[in-house]
Amino acid sequence: MSDLPFLPFTRPQLDEDTIAGVVEVLRSGWLTSGPNVLKFEAALSDYFGGRPVRCFNSGTCTMEIALRLCGIGAGDEVITTPLSWVATSNVILEVGARPVFVDVDPVTRNIDLGRIEAAITPRTKALMPVYLAGLPVDMDSLYALAHKHKLRVIEDSAQAIGSRWQGKAIGSFGDFASFSFHANKNITTSEGGCLVLPDASLLPLAEKLRLQGVTRSGVDGMDVDVLGGKFNLTDIAARIGLGQLAQLDTFTQRRRQLAQRYFTLFDQAGALAAQLPPRDFENSNWHMFQLVLPENGIARADFITAMKARNIGVGVHYPPIHLFSLYRALGFAPGDFPVAESIGRGIVTLPLFPAMQDADVDRVVQATLEVLQGK
Ligand SMILES: *Cc1c(COP(=O)(O)O)cnc(C)c1O
């Protein structure tokens, strides 16, 4: 139906310097964790205001390691949102703890901080908020709650690199902050992640958990005193990350401009039969631009199919976690978190990535309006 090229909902952008840098790593003879990981960790630490940072090979294992560093395991509860990528709560199960979901705010689509206190029990050990689409929660309220109830905070900031709170980068303050560098995130290492730690004294354990629990000493000494995994980042990935981090501010600015353009065009078109995202141009890194389709309008599958016929990719982020079979088997059921369920049924992610042209936004808005009006 469309002669225009396919527009995906996101696409990573790698510059020639990064590509040349990766080729150099490939020629260097050192492919896995080495000098580039150390450089990337130092650059990330700079970005996060000098806080300790370690890299891992996914955002998922980064969160799992944060949980382990907090000593969270069997019998513990972690409060989180049902509206996220399933990794957020899978890692809670992975360490033997129980995810306790709290419904989301209908406007921000993030965990509703006002409902957290009612979910706290003597077993609650941590809060694990997610900054959906890069929009942080009210960080002052989050940390006030955590301090009041003496809870750890593991921020699932997977989508929030470049996001801010009162001018400060997310990850530059607070307790643990976990980031993902998956190819769909605002900066990528292809696969990878990093953890900002509250305290440098945790670094040796973080490093052991990252690589089989190994500690080396002297010329040939080696011991294993804790069960670690295989979570280290490669130098190839780290070199991509170094090139990407240098472009983070440019990427974030361009994403904001494109998001602004979406609002301007949707506003010009008048009342929209879908809910727009919160208009935040201070804090959000605009990881995604998401509409929520109305319950009584076009079926989401039909919307996605009609957009695809116009050569436009639309994503779904996310179906609510508690309704997956694995979670239903734990006792969760439809109706438990009605706001997340309603958003989860109608949410769609429109294309947004820094290499998009203004004309691409125009095209997406026009197609969206046509499809919503049943044309
Ligand atoms: C991407 C993502 C993760 C997981 O990151 P990976 O690097 O893919 O393991 C976790 N939580 C959220 C909210 C994400 O968007």
The ligand as a MOL file (V3000), in Angstrom:
LIG
                    3D

  0  0  0     0  0            999 V3000
M  V30 BEGIN CTAB
M  V30 COUNTS 15 15 0 0 0
M  V30 BEGIN ATOM
M  V30 1 C 15.3960 -3.8700 27.9740 0
M  V30 2 C 14.8390 -3.9570 29.3400 0
M  V30 3 C 15.3330 -4.8500 30.2880 0
M  V30 4 C 16.3250 -5.9270 29.9860 0
M  V30 5 O 17.4480 -5.5430 29.3520 0
M  V30 6 P 18.2630 -6.6070 28.4690 0
M  V30 7 O 19.5340 -5.8820 28.1790 0
M  V30 8 O 17.4520 -6.8930 27.2500 0
M  V30 9 O 18.4860 -7.8250 29.2890 0
M  V30 10 C 14.8210 -4.8030 31.5680 0
M  V30 11 N 13.8670 -3.9310 31.9040 0
M  V30 12 C 13.3460 -3.0750 31.0310 0
M  V30 13 C 12.3040 -2.1050 31.4850 0
M  V30 14 C 13.7950 -3.0610 29.7050 0
M  V30 15 O 13.2550 -2.2000 28.8430 0
M  V30 END ATOM
M  V30 BEGIN BOND
M  V30 1 1 1 2
M  V30 2 1 2 3
M  V30 3 2 2 14
M  V30 4 1 3 4
M  V30 5 2 3 10
M  V30 6 1 4 5
M  V30 7 1 5 6
M  V30 8 2 6 7
M  V30 9 1 6 8
M  V30 10 1 6 9
M  V30 11 1 10 11
M  V30 12 2 11 12
M  V30 13 1 12 13
M  V30 14 1 12 14
M  V30 15 1 14 15
M  V30 END BOND
M  V30 END CTAB
M  END
